[in-house]
Amino acid sequence: FASRHGADAADLAKVEAFARAHGLQVTGADPSRRSVTLAGTAEAFAGAFGVDLQLYEHPSGTYRGYSGPIHLPAGLGGIVEAVLGLDDRPAASPR
């Protein structure tokens, strides 16, 4: 399954090069899951993806979020399907 549906090594290399060029560290890459995990400062992530990261106060706590669309270079079009984790707002609350 992974060899047939996993990420292409050249595509992963493009994503990793983009990340490093923007001061982000690649902390994991899993071709079978088609995912790359990155680490870095909020400033580096904001610059890499062209977003304005802010801290927001809410009655149930503080969270990080962004406004506007996420931007990627044209060379990653068709390679990157989602950018997750820029917003750490809780998606659900326990009952």
Backbone atoms as SQL, in Angstrom:
CREATE TABLE atoms (id INTEGER PRIMARY KEY, chain TEXT, resi INTEGER, resn TEXT, atom TEXT, x REAL, y REAL, z REAL);
INSERT INTO atoms VALUES
  (1, 'A', 1, 'PHE', 'N', 0.826, -1.186, 0.000),
  (2, 'A', 1, 'PHE', 'CA', 0.000, 0.000, 0.000),
  (3, 'A', 1, 'PHE', 'C', 0.870, 1.250, 0.000),
  (4, 'A', 2, 'ALA', 'N', 1.872, 1.264, 0.872),
  (5, 'A', 2, 'ALA', 'CA', 2.730, 2.450, 0.981),
  (6, 'A', 2, 'ALA', 'C', 3.482, 2.724, -0.320),
  (7, 'A', 3, 'SER', 'N', 3.968, 1.686, -0.970),
  (8, 'A', 3, 'SER', 'CA', 4.714, 1.914, -2.210),
  (9, 'A', 3, 'SER', 'C', 3.805, 2.411, -3.325),
  (10, 'A', 4, 'ARG', 'N', 2.562, 2.032, -3.280),
  (11, 'A', 4, 'ARG', 'CA', 1.616, 2.430, -4.327),
  (12, 'A', 4, 'ARG', 'C', 0.980, 3.795, -4.050),
  (13, 'A', 5, 'HIS', 'N', 0.701, 4.093, -2.780),
  (14, 'A', 5, 'HIS', 'CA', -0.040, 5.308, -2.439),
  (15, 'A', 5, 'HIS', 'C', 0.747, 6.307, -1.597),
  (16, 'A', 6, 'GLY', 'N', 1.949, 5.951, -1.182),
  (17, 'A', 6, 'GLY', 'CA', 2.750, 6.849, -0.341),
  (18, 'A', 6, 'GLY', 'C', 3.309, 8.014, -1.126),
  (19, 'A', 7, 'ALA', 'N', 3.916, 8.934, -0.394),
  (20, 'A', 7, 'ALA', 'CA', 4.496, 10.127, -1.007),
  (21, 'A', 7, 'ALA', 'C', 5.747, 9.779, -1.796),
  (22, 'A', 8, 'ASP', 'N', 5.934, 10.477, -2.880),
  (23, 'A', 8, 'ASP', 'CA', 7.121, 10.333, -3.711),
  (24, 'A', 8, 'ASP', 'C', 8.317, 10.968, -2.988),
  (25, 'A', 9, 'ALA', 'N', 9.447, 10.313, -3.015),
  (26, 'A', 9, 'ALA', 'CA', 10.647, 10.815, -2.327),
  (27, 'A', 9, 'ALA', 'C', 11.049, 12.203, -2.830),
  (28, 'A', 10, 'ALA', 'N', 10.893, 12.463, -4.112),
  (29, 'A', 10, 'ALA', 'CA', 11.237, 13.781, -4.663),
  (30, 'A', 10, 'ALA', 'C', 10.299, 14.856, -4.119),
  (31, 'A', 11, 'ASP', 'N', 9.026, 14.521, -3.940),
  (32, 'A', 11, 'ASP', 'CA', 8.068, 15.472, -3.368),
  (33, 'A', 11, 'ASP', 'C', 8.402, 15.776, -1.913),
  (34, 'A', 12, 'LEU', 'N', 8.751, 14.744, -1.154),
  (35, 'A', 12, 'LEU', 'CA', 9.151, 14.960, 0.235),
  (36, 'A', 12, 'LEU', 'C', 10.383, 15.857, 0.296),
  (37, 'A', 13, 'ALA', 'N', 11.317, 15.652, -0.594),
  (38, 'A', 13, 'ALA', 'CA', 12.535, 16.466, -0.622),
  (39, 'A', 13, 'ALA', 'C', 12.202, 17.932, -0.904),
  (40, 'A', 14, 'LYS', 'N', 11.225, 18.199, -1.766),
  (41, 'A', 14, 'LYS', 'CA', 10.810, 19.582, -2.054),
  (42, 'A', 14, 'LYS', 'C', 10.211, 20.240, -0.820),
  (43, 'A', 15, 'VAL', 'N', 9.377, 19.499, -0.111),
  (44, 'A', 15, 'VAL', 'CA', 8.761, 20.040, 1.108),
  (45, 'A', 15, 'VAL', 'C', 9.839, 20.310, 2.158),
  (46, 'A', 16, 'GLU', 'N', 10.754, 19.388, 2.314),
  (47, 'A', 16, 'GLU', 'CA', 11.825, 19.553, 3.292),
  (48, 'A', 16, 'GLU', 'C', 12.721, 20.737, 2.927),
  (49, 'A', 17, 'ALA', 'N', 13.009, 20.935, 1.656),
  (50, 'A', 17, 'ALA', 'CA', 13.833, 22.068, 1.228),
  (51, 'A', 17, 'ALA', 'C', 13.110, 23.385, 1.505),
  (52, 'A', 18, 'PHE', 'N', 11.821, 23.434, 1.239),
  (53, 'A', 18, 'PHE', 'CA', 11.014, 24.625, 1.540),
  (54, 'A', 18, 'PHE', 'C', 11.084, 24.938, 3.036),
  (55, 'A', 19, 'ALA', 'N', 10.898, 23.926, 3.861),
  (56, 'A', 19, 'ALA', 'CA', 10.911, 24.120, 5.308),
  (57, 'A', 19, 'ALA', 'C', 12.253, 24.678, 5.767),
  (58, 'A', 20, 'ARG', 'N', 13.327, 24.063, 5.340),
  (59, 'A', 20, 'ARG', 'CA', 14.664, 24.507, 5.762),
  (60, 'A', 20, 'ARG', 'C', 14.965, 25.922, 5.280),
  (61, 'A', 21, 'ALA', 'N', 14.506, 26.254, 4.079),
  (62, 'A', 21, 'ALA', 'CA', 14.735, 27.593, 3.535),
  (63, 'A', 21, 'ALA', 'C', 14.035, 28.666, 4.359),
  (64, 'A', 22, 'HIS', 'N', 13.029, 28.261, 5.112),
  (65, 'A', 22, 'HIS', 'CA', 12.275, 29.205, 5.944),
  (66, 'A', 22, 'HIS', 'C', 12.601, 29.062, 7.434),
  (67, 'A', 23, 'GLY', 'N', 13.698, 28.404, 7.752),
  (68, 'A', 23, 'GLY', 'CA', 14.136, 28.297, 9.131),
  (69, 'A', 23, 'GLY', 'C', 13.364, 27.306, 9.975),
  (70, 'A', 24, 'LEU', 'N', 12.702, 26.351, 9.337),
  (71, 'A', 24, 'LEU', 'CA', 11.960, 25.312, 10.055),
  (72, 'A', 24, 'LEU', 'C', 12.763, 24.021, 10.045),
  (73, 'A', 25, 'GLN', 'N', 12.652, 23.254, 11.121),
  (74, 'A', 25, 'GLN', 'CA', 13.346, 21.970, 11.204),
  (75, 'A', 25, 'GLN', 'C', 12.373, 20.855, 10.854),
  (76, 'A', 26, 'VAL', 'N', 12.857, 19.900, 10.085),
  (77, 'A', 26, 'VAL', 'CA', 12.067, 18.708, 9.769),
  (78, 'A', 26, 'VAL', 'C', 12.293, 17.719, 10.910),
  (79, 'A', 27, 'THR', 'N', 11.240, 17.421, 11.655),
  (80, 'A', 27, 'THR', 'CA', 11.364, 16.506, 12.796),
  (81, 'A', 27, 'THR', 'C', 10.843, 15.116, 12.472),
  (82, 'A', 28, 'GLY', 'N', 10.238, 14.964, 11.323),
  (83, 'A', 28, 'GLY', 'CA', 9.765, 13.651, 10.913),
  (84, 'A', 28, 'GLY', 'C', 9.223, 13.702, 9.499),
  (85, 'A', 29, 'ALA', 'N', 9.385, 12.607, 8.797),
  (86, 'A', 29, 'ALA', 'CA', 8.812, 12.464, 7.457),
  (87, 'A', 29, 'ALA', 'C', 8.405, 11.007, 7.297),
  (88, 'A', 30, 'ASP', 'N', 7.176, 10.786, 6.912),
  (89, 'A', 30, 'ASP', 'CA', 6.648, 9.434, 6.776),
  (90, 'A', 30, 'ASP', 'C', 5.976, 9.295, 5.415),
  (91, 'A', 31, 'PRO', 'N', 6.691, 8.713, 4.450),
  (92, 'A', 31, 'PRO', 'CA', 6.121, 8.576, 3.107),
  (93, 'A', 31, 'PRO', 'C', 4.813, 7.792, 3.085),
  (94, 'A', 32, 'SER', 'N', 4.688, 6.780, 3.938),
  (95, 'A', 32, 'SER', 'CA', 3.467, 5.972, 3.920),
  (96, 'A', 32, 'SER', 'C', 2.260, 6.768, 4.407),
  (97, 'A', 33, 'ARG', 'N', 2.479, 7.733, 5.296),
  (98, 'A', 33, 'ARG', 'CA', 1.393, 8.587, 5.783),
  (99, 'A', 33, 'ARG', 'C', 1.282, 9.870, 4.973),
  (100, 'A', 34, 'ARG', 'N', 2.215, 10.062, 4.056),
  (101, 'A', 34, 'ARG', 'CA', 2.261, 11.261, 3.230),
  (102, 'A', 34, 'ARG', 'C', 2.324, 12.507, 4.109),
  (103, 'A', 35, 'SER', 'N', 3.201, 12.478, 5.120),
  (104, 'A', 35, 'SER', 'CA', 3.257, 13.595, 6.050),
  (105, 'A', 35, 'SER', 'C', 4.700, 13.989, 6.366),
  (106, 'A', 36, 'VAL', 'N', 4.851, 15.279, 6.645),
  (107, 'A', 36, 'VAL', 'CA', 6.118, 15.845, 7.099),
  (108, 'A', 36, 'VAL', 'C', 5.792, 16.663, 8.335),
  (109, 'A', 37, 'THR', 'N', 6.536, 16.461, 9.408),
  (110, 'A', 37, 'THR', 'CA', 6.331, 17.190, 10.647),
  (111, 'A', 37, 'THR', 'C', 7.464, 18.201, 10.803),
  (112, 'A', 38, 'LEU', 'N', 7.086, 19.427, 11.135),
  (113, 'A', 38, 'LEU', 'CA', 8.051, 20.517, 11.236),
  (114, 'A', 38, 'LEU', 'C', 8.042, 21.121, 12.626),
  (115, 'A', 39, 'ALA', 'N', 9.151, 21.760, 12.983),
  (116, 'A', 39, 'ALA', 'CA', 9.254, 22.492, 14.243),
  (117, 'A', 39, 'ALA', 'C', 9.952, 23.809, 13.954),
  (118, 'A', 40, 'GLY', 'N', 9.613, 24.809, 14.753),
  (119, 'A', 40, 'GLY', 'CA', 10.248, 26.103, 14.603),
  (120, 'A', 40, 'GLY', 'C', 9.503, 27.145, 15.396),
  (121, 'A', 41, 'THR', 'N', 9.942, 28.362, 15.269),
  (122, 'A', 41, 'THR', 'CA', 9.303, 29.452, 15.979),
  (123, 'A', 41, 'THR', 'C', 8.014, 29.867, 15.278),
  (124, 'A', 42, 'ALA', 'N', 7.150, 30.524, 16.031),
  (125, 'A', 42, 'ALA', 'CA', 5.916, 31.047, 15.437),
  (126, 'A', 42, 'ALA', 'C', 6.261, 32.014, 14.311),
  (127, 'A', 43, 'GLU', 'N', 7.302, 32.796, 14.508),
  (128, 'A', 43, 'GLU', 'CA', 7.733, 33.751, 13.483),
  (129, 'A', 43, 'GLU', 'C', 8.143, 33.029, 12.190),
  (130, 'A', 44, 'ALA', 'N', 8.880, 31.934, 12.313),
  (131, 'A', 44, 'ALA', 'CA', 9.305, 31.175, 11.130),
  (132, 'A', 44, 'ALA', 'C', 8.109, 30.561, 10.410),
  (133, 'A', 45, 'PHE', 'N', 7.165, 30.018, 11.170),
  (134, 'A', 45, 'PHE', 'CA', 5.964, 29.448, 10.546),
  (135, 'A', 45, 'PHE', 'C', 5.145, 30.530, 9.850),
  (136, 'A', 46, 'ALA', 'N', 4.999, 31.681, 10.502),
  (137, 'A', 46, 'ALA', 'CA', 4.237, 32.783, 9.903),
  (138, 'A', 46, 'ALA', 'C', 4.880, 33.217, 8.589),
  (139, 'A', 47, 'GLY', 'N', 6.199, 33.336, 8.570),
  (140, 'A', 47, 'GLY', 'CA', 6.889, 33.723, 7.352),
  (141, 'A', 47, 'GLY', 'C', 6.803, 32.672, 6.265),
  (142, 'A', 48, 'ALA', 'N', 6.943, 31.422, 6.644),
  (143, 'A', 48, 'ALA', 'CA', 6.924, 30.335, 5.664),
  (144, 'A', 48, 'ALA', 'C', 5.579, 30.223, 4.966),
  (145, 'A', 49, 'PHE', 'N', 4.501, 30.428, 5.713),
  (146, 'A', 49, 'PHE', 'CA', 3.173, 30.200, 5.159),
  (147, 'A', 49, 'PHE', 'C', 2.387, 31.488, 4.922),
  (148, 'A', 50, 'GLY', 'N', 3.029, 32.636, 5.134),
  (149, 'A', 50, 'GLY', 'CA', 2.406, 33.913, 4.830),
  (150, 'A', 50, 'GLY', 'C', 1.154, 34.203, 5.638),
  (151, 'A', 51, 'VAL', 'N', 1.170, 33.824, 6.913),
  (152, 'A', 51, 'VAL', 'CA', 0.011, 34.069, 7.769),
  (153, 'A', 51, 'VAL', 'C', 0.400, 35.013, 8.900),
  (154, 'A', 52, 'ASP', 'N', -0.597, 35.605, 9.520),
  (155, 'A', 52, 'ASP', 'CA', -0.401, 36.467, 10.674),
  (156, 'A', 52, 'ASP', 'C', -0.842, 35.688, 11.905),
  (157, 'A', 53, 'LEU', 'N', 0.110, 35.093, 12.622),
  (158, 'A', 53, 'LEU', 'CA', -0.211, 34.324, 13.822),
  (159, 'A', 53, 'LEU', 'C', -0.408, 35.267, 14.998),
  (160, 'A', 54, 'GLN', 'N', -1.463, 35.039, 15.739),
  (161, 'A', 54, 'GLN', 'CA', -1.794, 35.859, 16.900),
  (162, 'A', 54, 'GLN', 'C', -2.228, 34.970, 18.054),
  (163, 'A', 55, 'LEU', 'N', -2.135, 35.501, 19.270),
  (164, 'A', 55, 'LEU', 'CA', -2.700, 34.838, 20.441),
  (165, 'A', 55, 'LEU', 'C', -4.071, 35.445, 20.691),
  (166, 'A', 56, 'TYR', 'N', -5.050, 34.596, 20.909),
  (167, 'A', 56, 'TYR', 'CA', -6.418, 35.040, 21.154),
  (168, 'A', 56, 'TYR', 'C', -6.857, 34.593, 22.532),
  (169, 'A', 57, 'GLU', 'N', -7.575, 35.477, 23.212),
  (170, 'A', 57, 'GLU', 'CA', -8.134, 35.170, 24.523),
  (171, 'A', 57, 'GLU', 'C', -9.597, 34.771, 24.341),
  (172, 'A', 58, 'HIS', 'N', -9.983, 33.767, 25.060),
  (173, 'A', 58, 'HIS', 'CA', -11.353, 33.270, 25.012),
  (174, 'A', 58, 'HIS', 'C', -11.727, 32.887, 26.434),
  (175, 'A', 59, 'PRO', 'N', -13.013, 32.911, 26.798),
  (176, 'A', 59, 'PRO', 'CA', -13.381, 32.547, 28.168),
  (177, 'A', 59, 'PRO', 'C', -12.846, 31.182, 28.612),
  (178, 'A', 60, 'SER', 'N', -12.655, 30.277, 27.676),
  (179, 'A', 60, 'SER', 'CA', -12.148, 28.959, 28.058),
  (180, 'A', 60, 'SER', 'C', -10.635, 28.823, 27.889),
  (181, 'A', 61, 'GLY', 'N', -9.948, 29.920, 27.588),
  (182, 'A', 61, 'GLY', 'CA', -8.498, 29.850, 27.511),
  (183, 'A', 61, 'GLY', 'C', -7.908, 30.692, 26.395),
  (184, 'A', 62, 'THR', 'N', -6.609, 30.549, 26.231),
  (185, 'A', 62, 'THR', 'CA', -5.860, 31.263, 25.204),
  (186, 'A', 62, 'THR', 'C', -5.482, 30.273, 24.114),
  (187, 'A', 63, 'TYR', 'N', -5.543, 30.704, 22.886),
  (188, 'A', 63, 'TYR', 'CA', -5.118, 29.844, 21.782),
  (189, 'A', 63, 'TYR', 'C', -4.412, 30.666, 20.717),
  (190, 'A', 64, 'ARG', 'N', -3.650, 29.970, 19.891),
  (191, 'A', 64, 'ARG', 'CA', -2.953, 30.597, 18.771),
  (192, 'A', 64, 'ARG', 'C', -3.794, 30.368, 17.521),
  (193, 'A', 65, 'GLY', 'N', -3.920, 31.404, 16.732),
  (194, 'A', 65, 'GLY', 'CA', -4.674, 31.290, 15.489),
  (195, 'A', 65, 'GLY', 'C', -4.074, 32.203, 14.444),
  (196, 'A', 66, 'TYR', 'N', -4.659, 32.208, 13.269),
  (197, 'A', 66, 'TYR', 'CA', -4.163, 33.045, 12.183),
  (198, 'A', 66, 'TYR', 'C', -5.335, 33.591, 11.395),
  (199, 'A', 67, 'SER', 'N', -5.046, 34.637, 10.665),
  (200, 'A', 67, 'SER', 'CA', -6.052, 35.196, 9.787),
  (201, 'A', 67, 'SER', 'C', -5.545, 35.107, 8.353),
  (202, 'A', 68, 'GLY', 'N', -6.447, 34.984, 7.432),
  (203, 'A', 68, 'GLY', 'CA', -6.084, 34.923, 6.028),
  (204, 'A', 68, 'GLY', 'C', -5.738, 33.526, 5.565),
  (205, 'A', 69, 'PRO', 'N', -5.548, 33.390, 4.261),
  (206, 'A', 69, 'PRO', 'CA', -5.226, 32.080, 3.694),
  (207, 'A', 69, 'PRO', 'C', -3.773, 31.688, 3.936),
  (208, 'A', 70, 'ILE', 'N', -3.513, 30.407, 3.892),
  (209, 'A', 70, 'ILE', 'CA', -2.149, 29.876, 3.962),
  (210, 'A', 70, 'ILE', 'C', -1.577, 29.923, 2.550),
  (211, 'A', 71, 'HIS', 'N', -0.352, 30.402, 2.430),
  (212, 'A', 71, 'HIS', 'CA', 0.296, 30.515, 1.122),
  (213, 'A', 71, 'HIS', 'C', 1.434, 29.511, 1.009),
  (214, 'A', 72, 'LEU', 'N', 1.534, 28.908, -0.172),
  (215, 'A', 72, 'LEU', 'CA', 2.628, 27.996, -0.501),
  (216, 'A', 72, 'LEU', 'C', 3.185, 28.394, -1.861),
  (217, 'A', 73, 'PRO', 'N', 4.458, 28.151, -2.096),
  (218, 'A', 73, 'PRO', 'CA', 5.004, 28.440, -3.427),
  (219, 'A', 73, 'PRO', 'C', 4.381, 27.521, -4.475),
  (220, 'A', 74, 'ALA', 'N', 4.342, 28.006, -5.697),
  (221, 'A', 74, 'ALA', 'CA', 3.744, 27.240, -6.789),
  (222, 'A', 74, 'ALA', 'C', 4.383, 25.867, -6.944),
  (223, 'A', 75, 'GLY', 'N', 5.668, 25.747, -6.628),
  (224, 'A', 75, 'GLY', 'CA', 6.369, 24.475, -6.762),
  (225, 'A', 75, 'GLY', 'C', 5.851, 23.385, -5.836),
  (226, 'A', 76, 'LEU', 'N', 5.079, 23.769, -4.812),
  (227, 'A', 76, 'LEU', 'CA', 4.504, 22.772, -3.904),
  (228, 'A', 76, 'LEU', 'C', 3.034, 22.504, -4.209),
  (229, 'A', 77, 'GLY', 'N', 2.505, 23.180, -5.221),
  (230, 'A', 77, 'GLY', 'CA', 1.127, 22.933, -5.641),
  (231, 'A', 77, 'GLY', 'C', 0.981, 21.504, -6.123),
  (232, 'A', 78, 'GLY', 'N', -0.062, 20.844, -5.682),
  (233, 'A', 78, 'GLY', 'CA', -0.264, 19.450, -6.050),
  (234, 'A', 78, 'GLY', 'C', 0.532, 18.479, -5.190),
  (235, 'A', 79, 'ILE', 'N', 1.413, 18.990, -4.350),
  (236, 'A', 79, 'ILE', 'CA', 2.198, 18.144, -3.448),
  (237, 'A', 79, 'ILE', 'C', 1.630, 18.241, -2.032),
  (238, 'A', 80, 'VAL', 'N', 1.484, 19.470, -1.550),
  (239, 'A', 80, 'VAL', 'CA', 0.963, 19.691, -0.197),
  (240, 'A', 80, 'VAL', 'C', -0.555, 19.728, -0.253),
  (241, 'A', 81, 'GLU', 'N', -1.182, 18.863, 0.524),
  (242, 'A', 81, 'GLU', 'CA', -2.644, 18.821, 0.557),
  (243, 'A', 81, 'GLU', 'C', -3.220, 19.588, 1.732),
  (244, 'A', 82, 'ALA', 'N', -2.465, 19.734, 2.814),
  (245, 'A', 82, 'ALA', 'CA', -2.953, 20.445, 3.990),
  (246, 'A', 82, 'ALA', 'C', -1.781, 20.920, 4.825),
  (247, 'A', 83, 'VAL', 'N', -1.991, 22.025, 5.510),
  (248, 'A', 83, 'VAL', 'CA', -1.040, 22.531, 6.501),
  (249, 'A', 83, 'VAL', 'C', -1.809, 22.550, 7.810),
  (250, 'A', 84, 'LEU', 'N', -1.403, 21.710, 8.730),
  (251, 'A', 84, 'LEU', 'CA', -2.132, 21.555, 9.987),
  (252, 'A', 84, 'LEU', 'C', -1.252, 21.964, 11.163),
  (253, 'A', 85, 'GLY', 'N', -1.863, 22.486, 12.207),
  (254, 'A', 85, 'GLY', 'CA', -1.145, 22.785, 13.430),
  (255, 'A', 85, 'GLY', 'C', -0.782, 24.242, 13.639),
  (256, 'A', 86, 'LEU', 'N', -1.083, 25.116, 12.691),
  (257, 'A', 86, 'LEU', 'CA', -0.802, 26.528, 12.906),
  (258, 'A', 86, 'LEU', 'C', -1.764, 27.108, 13.935),
  (259, 'A', 87, 'ASP', 'N', -2.942, 26.551, 14.019),
  (260, 'A', 87, 'ASP', 'CA', -3.985, 26.985, 14.927),
  (261, 'A', 87, 'ASP', 'C', -4.098, 25.917, 16.020),
  (262, 'A', 88, 'ASP', 'N', -3.958, 26.313, 17.272),
  (263, 'A', 88, 'ASP', 'CA', -4.070, 25.308, 18.337),
  (264, 'A', 88, 'ASP', 'C', -5.353, 25.482, 19.163),
  (265, 'A', 89, 'ARG', 'N', -6.351, 26.070, 18.541),
  (266, 'A', 89, 'ARG', 'CA', -7.662, 26.219, 19.180),
  (267, 'A', 89, 'ARG', 'C', -8.263, 24.837, 19.382),
  (268, 'A', 90, 'PRO', 'N', -8.820, 24.586, 20.543),
  (269, 'A', 90, 'PRO', 'CA', -9.436, 23.261, 20.769),
  (270, 'A', 90, 'PRO', 'C', -10.591, 23.026, 19.789),
  (271, 'A', 91, 'ALA', 'N', -10.607, 21.858, 19.173),
  (272, 'A', 91, 'ALA', 'CA', -11.664, 21.513, 18.224),
  (273, 'A', 91, 'ALA', 'C', -12.898, 20.984, 18.927),
  (274, 'A', 92, 'ALA', 'N', -12.707, 20.457, 20.124),
  (275, 'A', 92, 'ALA', 'CA', -13.816, 19.906, 20.876),
  (276, 'A', 92, 'ALA', 'C', -13.490, 20.023, 22.366),
  (277, 'A', 93, 'SER', 'N', -14.511, 19.957, 23.172),
  (278, 'A', 93, 'SER', 'CA', -14.292, 19.996, 24.613),
  (279, 'A', 93, 'SER', 'C', -14.950, 18.774, 25.250),
  (280, 'A', 94, 'PRO', 'N', -14.311, 18.229, 26.274),
  (281, 'A', 94, 'PRO', 'CA', -14.882, 17.044, 26.926),
  (282, 'A', 94, 'PRO', 'C', -16.169, 17.385, 27.665),
  (283, 'A', 95, 'ARG', 'N', -17.050, 16.427, 27.741),
  (284, 'A', 95, 'ARG', 'CA', -18.323, 16.627, 28.464),
  (285, 'A', 95, 'ARG', 'C', -18.431, 15.629, 29.577);
